[in-house]
Amino acid sequence: MSTKKKWYKKKSWWIGGIILLILTGVMFYHRVKPLPPGISYAGSTYTIPEKDVEFLYDLTYQKDGKELYDHSIFDEVYQTIEEAEDFLILDLFLVNGYTKGDRDYPRISEKLSTTIQQQMKKKPDLQVVFISDVVNTTYGSHTARQLEPLEDLGAEVIYTDLNRLRDPNILYSGVWRTTMGWFGQDGYGWLPNPMAPSAPKVTMRSYLKLLNIKANHRKVVITEKAGLILSANPHDASGFHSNIGFKVKGKILKDMVKAEKAVAAFSGGDTGKFPTEGQLSESIQKPSPGESRVKAQILTEREIQKGVVDALNKAQKGDEAWIGMFYLADRDIIDAIEDAANREVEVRLVLDPNQNAFGQQKIGLPNLPVASELHNLDNDHITIRWYNTNKEQYHTKFIYVKGKKESTVIGGSGNYTSRNMDDYNLEENIKLTAPSDSKTMTEVERYFQRIWNNEDGTYTVKYETYQDELPAFKYVMYLLQKIFQVTTY
């Protein structure tokens, strides 16, 4: 007579247990593994003349029933490229011309590529490094049309190795890494491209790669003459978005190059294509004449979050904190906002209503539930306005803390979300501290006053315009997405 085996002696239980143990180990390791060297970086603080700092912005707004555009960022990008003589380093997230064809979008990506090509031909010794995200190949399904010609001319084109970054979508990524991740993404594409109908078809493996939901989200351009830190992508379908940027000169460019060299190193790029320390010292222009009043520092990844929280924590009663933001969902920053308001800091937020993404309707996440949370505090020191978007986005990402004597601005690519602030994405911002009456701070102040008060057009609308009442299902969706981290925030 056969005896029945106890459950823990059955081979199937042992096999299942081993598989579960491996999966759990993979999930945990890739959630907390060491970051590649040079990531989550806070550079040195440089004191530079005001002439060597420039605040840039793009605004799309309504006036007399018409949509108007006050855009200058990419004009500055093209000019910076055209002035490069020794080296040109770019790290840009979205670089493509794929659209739904619903509007006559500006052809930013093509002009960027053409401008670089022309400068490479004009300056044959120009060292060009272009770092980007694999989103431009839809995760390996096709070539990047705007980057391929640069590579043919001798530029070092580097696609960021996202596998080296930590996993925010821990449950999915653990399974993906142990199964389909081994097979790559290239092959015959047969599925619609998520970017736009005009984009090449993609493989199922590319979709599976996409679901890891992480990116090199930086937007940086560096030459020996100047460095640009932006919230704007050279992406045609993003051409009408409202954005901000900063242009700086001087020794801080060394830290910008250092931050990009770190990405190239862990992504298998040729770091020999970067200028050496000696070449940088020789080619970077000396500061402009004039009093050095602005302190400038490069921040990447989690260091951005630390900088923002620190700036809010230092704000005192009667100070002002202005935030212009596409996505607001990071708990550390939200808590710092609430604490600042409790200290009677006047907090004013201009948020995107999260209604549109490349022609697709959205349901207002994460900003609607977060704005509701802040509004329901019933704190008179927190005021929220929505940017009056149409088919575009208020894609801006920065904070301005105005003190009585000294003010701070932190801006760049980083949204205030866990994905952007907790070392999952690659991000880069610049922190500027200067006297409150300085040119830099006065220009930022003027920007916020313009859009807050709707000077010469309609830029922002009252809180109630988009949020009379938050449906329960949206808040539940927001909580579930935050818990399982299956979204871009």
C-alpha positions, 0 to 999 in steps of 0.5 A: 500500500502506497503512502501519501507524501506530505506536501512539503516533500513533493517535488513540485513544491520544491521547484515552485519554492526555488522559482519563487525564491529566485524571483524574489531575489531578482526583484529585491536586488534590482530595486536596491542594487548599487547605482552606476558610478556618477549617478545621483550626483551633486556637483560643486557649487560655483559662483558665477557672474549674472551675465553667465546665467540666462533663464529661458522659457516657452509659453503657449497661451490664449488671447482673444480666442487665438492660441499664441506662442512665446517660444525661444528655447530651441532657438537657443539650442540651435545657436549653441550648437552653431557656436560649438568648436571643440566639443558638443555633448547632448543628452536628450530623451525624446528625439523624433518626428512621429506625430498623429498628424492632427496638427502642423507641428514644428519640426524640431527633431529634424532641425536639431539633427540637421543643425548638428550635421551642418556644424560637424561638416563645418568643424571637422574636428568637433567632438560630438557625443549624443546620449539618448533613450531607447524610446527613440528606437521604440525599445529596439524595434527600429532605428532612430531616424534623427540620430543615425545620420549623426553616427554616420558622420562620426558622432558617438551615439549612445543609447542608455542601458536602462537595465543598469538602473533600478526597477520601479515596477518591481513585480513586473520587472523581476519577471521580465528580467528572468524571462523575456528580458534575455531575448532582446527586442529587435525583430520584425515589428507587427504591432502599432507603435505607442508613440504615433500611427506614423511611427514604425511598427514594433515587436511584442518584446519592445512592448514588454521592455516598455512596461519596465517604465523607466528612462533616461529623461535628461535634457542637456546640451553642452559645448565649451561655450555654454551648457543648457539644462531644459525641461523641453524635448526636441520632439515634434509632438511636444513642440507646443508645450510650455517649458523652461530652461537655463543656460550657464557658462564657466567651470560648471560645464565641467560638472555637466560633462562629468555627469554625462560621461558617467552615463556613457560609461555604464551604457557601453559608450566610448568615453574617449570621445569626451574631452579630457580634464585638460581639454576642458580647462583649456577650452571652457571660456573664462567668466564674463566681466562683472560681479559674481553673484549667482551660486550654481550647482548641478543636481541629478536624480535623488539629489534634485529631491534633496535640493528641493526639500532643503529649499522649502525647509529653509523658507521662513514666514513671509517667504514665497515658494512658487512651483511650476510643475507637470507632475506632482506626486513625490511624497517628500516634496508634498510633505515639505510643501505642507510644512512650509505652508504651516510656517506661513510660507506663501506657496503658489502652485501652477500645475498641468491638469494632466488632460492630454498626452500627445493627443490622447485624453488623460484622466488628470492623474496624478495632479488632480488627487494631489491638488485635492489633498493640498486644497483640502488642508484648508491652508490659506498659505497654499494657492493652486492654479491650473495652466490653461492647456489646450492640446499641449502640456504645461511641461515645466518643472521648477521651483522658485523660493523667494526669500527676503534677501536671497532666493533659490531656483531649481529647474530642469528635467525632473518631475516631482514624482517617485520615478523621477526623484528616487533614482529610477529615471536619469534626471538633471536639474540646476540649482541657482541661488542669488540675491533676491534683487538679482537679474536671474531672480527678477526674471523668474519672478516676472515669469511667474507673475505673468502667468499667475496674473494672466498678463497680456493673455490667458495662461492659468485658471482657478483651481475649481475650473478642473476640479470642482469635485474629485471622483472617488475612482480617480483617487483609487486609481491614483493610489493603486498606481502609486502602490504598484508603480505601473505609471510614469509617475 
